[in-house]
Amino acid sequence: MALVKKYAVMFEPFETEGLEYVKEGCGAMWDDKSPIKTFETKEQAEVEMKKWNTGVIVEYGYET
């Protein structure tokens, strides 16, 4: 198995709850089963990060 490196964006929805991943679909409809939104390049992740006041880019890898 190989580790594929992608990027994800995390943000802090509420000051007391810590960071959460940006997920696929409409934010109002996210739940614990919603897939994490990933990006092939850091530049793509930066576009998403700018949508969130507390957004940060993180490396997100998974095995294939």
C-alpha positions in Angstrom: 0.0 0.0 0.0 1.1 3.5 -0.8 0.4 6.7 1.2 -1.2 9.3 -1.1 -0.6 12.9 0.2 -3.5 15.3 -0.2 -4.5 18.4 1.7 -7.5 19.3 3.8 -8.7 22.4 5.6 -9.5 22.6 9.2 -11.3 25.4 11.0 -12.5 26.3 14.5 -16.3 26.5 14.4 -16.6 27.4 18.1 -13.8 28.6 20.3 -14.4 25.9 22.9 -14.8 22.9 20.6 -11.4 22.8 18.8 -10.7 22.2 15.1 -12.9 20.4 12.7 -12.3 19.4 9.1 -14.1 21.1 6.2 -16.4 18.4 4.7 -18.0 17.7 1.4 -21.3 19.4 0.6 -23.2 22.2 2.4 -21.8 23.1 5.9 -25.3 23.2 7.3 -25.8 19.5 6.4 -22.5 18.1 7.7 -22.6 15.3 10.3 -20.0 12.8 11.6 -20.4 10.6 8.5 -19.8 13.4 6.0 -16.6 12.8 4.0 -13.7 15.1 4.5 -13.1 17.5 1.6 -9.6 16.9 0.2 -7.5 18.7 -2.4 -4.8 17.4 -4.8 -2.6 20.6 -4.3 -1.9 23.1 -1.6 -3.0 25.9 -4.0 -6.5 24.3 -4.2 -6.7 24.0 -0.5 -5.7 27.7 -0.1 -8.8 28.7 -2.1 -11.0 26.8 0.4 -9.0 28.0 3.4 -9.8 31.7 2.5 -13.5 31.0 3.0 -13.0 30.3 6.8 -11.8 32.9 9.3 -9.9 30.3 11.3 -9.0 28.0 8.4 -5.6 26.2 8.3 -4.3 23.8 5.7 -3.1 20.4 6.9 -1.6 17.5 5.1 -4.0 14.6 4.8 -2.8 11.2 3.7 -4.5 7.9 3.2 -3.4 4.5 2.0 -4.4 3.1 -1.4 
